[in-house]
């Protein structure tokens, strides 16, 4: 860790498409980078390697962590891996979705519930939250008072369901059991759109 630096969250928005079940939509995705001045972890690899590298700068990337394997979250993961020489991490339950986008490349390391990832002196805790996708995970950073929820939880409620490999009751159960136990003032950094807090979403869902 660089002297005088501390772990922080950097952010950018990148635009592209999301395709599943024969439909394609224009989407804006959040790119989250957690680290200090020397090293970082990239959360999701949506549409543009260059947009991600603009946030990373000259830091060493320790890992590319995918919250789930929908194409708008993993599309450039293999290309980014080549550029920064870092492993791709994904929950294995999302293999069917991954293979819809990447048939010739696999990820490098399986994510597991309860696993911890270390970067820049801080810890990211892996929370398996199936529902939006079978292998969806959230990443809780207690030292930074935030959680990265991918498409599991948004400002305004749970992520989308109704498409292949998704299930609304499973998603709501994951949110209630795994996320709503976090401190209420925990900032929720989402895969799309603006931030929220655990407390605000608990109130919306009546939990």
GIVENSUL-V451673 format. One record per helix or strand of 2 or more residues. SS is the DSSP state (a for helix, b for strand). FROM is the first residue (numbers start at 0). LEN is the number of residues. If there is no record, write none. Layout:
BEGIN
SS&FROM&LEN, SS&FROM&LEN
END
This chain:
BEGIN
b&7&13, b&22&13, b&38&5, a&48&8, b&59&6, a&70&4, a&76&8, b&86&5, a&91&10, b&108&3, b&115&4, b&121&7, b&136&5, a&141&3, b&145&5, b&152&2, b&156&2, a&167&12, b&186&4, b&195&2, a&197&8
END
